[in-house]
Amino acid sequence: DVKVTQSSRYLVKRTGEKVFLECVQDMDHENMFWYRQDPGLGLRLIYFSYDVKMKEKGDIPEGYSVSREKKERFSLILESASTNQTSMYLCASTTQGRYPYEQYFGPGTRLTVT
Amino acid sequence: DQQVKQNSPSLSVQEGRISILNCDYTNSMFDYFLWYKKYPAEGPTFLISISSIKDKNEDGRFTVFLNKSAKHLSLHIVPSQPGDSAVYFCAAGGGGADGLTFGKGTHLIIQP
């Protein structure tokens, strides 16, 4: 069974703080993704990575950066948190094999920036 | 421009009846479609998928239909159960996009 874990379920941070969200998957998947989910907007892709040290911008990368130093770990960094980054953050992973589209999601981190 | 559209933000269905969730897409290059189910405070879980070379895929109570000419897919749940109450996301893969393109979701409510 694929398992994707995220470091925190709930997080409260102050405006201007640097925030790290960690994601770990245990299925040796090559691809990893960070999304944010907001009511009425669905899931929007922030960044993704096809391999260690590789990263690509998604649809809404502004205000975020990522790090992938190990295959199983993909970190999302909010350089200076702002209130409009209050959201549910979801990490996902998938193989590059036969079904590259079937992404497996972590439980999510509900981030509140005050 | 929204490439995957779920035009019904919510849908209410009586327990035991059929639930039909709809999804439209605009990018004809999409070649794989998926449905995800999401409970509050949890990540989405994969439900069922269909390749563009098929027009139907069935898995237990869940069936996905694809009409490529209309760029439309639907998810049928029969019979609907209380545990089916969740937000359902339609997603599409391929089409030159990286990863998946998601719709905004439909909140399905199963009434007892």
HADDOCK unambig.tbl for C-alpha pairs under 7 A between the chains (distance, minus, plus):
assign (segid A and resid 40 and name CA) (segid B and resid 104 and name CA) 5.95 0.50 0.50
assign (segid A and resid 41 and name CA) (segid B and resid 104 and name CA) 5.21 0.50 0.50
assign (segid A and resid 42 and name CA) (segid B and resid 102 and name CA) 6.65 0.50 0.50
assign (segid A and resid 42 and name CA) (segid B and resid 103 and name CA) 5.97 0.50 0.50
assign (segid A and resid 42 and name CA) (segid B and resid 104 and name CA) 3.75 0.50 0.50
assign (segid A and resid 42 and name CA) (segid B and resid 105 and name CA) 5.94 0.50 0.50
assign (segid A and resid 43 and name CA) (segid B and resid 102 and name CA) 6.02 0.50 0.50
assign (segid A and resid 43 and name CA) (segid B and resid 104 and name CA) 6.98 0.50 0.50
assign (segid A and resid 90 and name CA) (segid B and resid 43 and name CA) 6.65 0.50 0.50
assign (segid A and resid 101 and name CA) (segid B and resid 93 and name CA) 6.01 0.50 0.50
assign (segid A and resid 101 and name CA) (segid B and resid 99 and name CA) 6.59 0.50 0.50
assign (segid A and resid 101 and name CA) (segid B and resid 100 and name CA) 6.69 0.50 0.50
assign (segid A and resid 104 and name CA) (segid B and resid 45 and name CA) 6.96 0.50 0.50
assign (segid A and resid 105 and name CA) (segid B and resid 43 and name CA) 5.54 0.50 0.50
assign (segid A and resid 105 and name CA) (segid B and resid 44 and name CA) 6.02 0.50 0.50
assign (segid A and resid 105 and name CA) (segid B and resid 45 and name CA) 6.73 0.50 0.50
assign (segid A and resid 106 and name CA) (segid B and resid 43 and name CA) 5.40 0.50 0.50
assign (segid A and resid 107 and name CA) (segid B and resid 42 and name CA) 4.65 0.50 0.50
assign (segid A and resid 107 and name CA) (segid B and resid 43 and name CA) 4.14 0.50 0.50
assign (segid A and resid 108 and name CA) (segid B and resid 42 and name CA) 6.11 0.50 0.50
assign (segid A and resid 108 and name CA) (segid B and resid 43 and name CA) 5.41 0.50 0.50
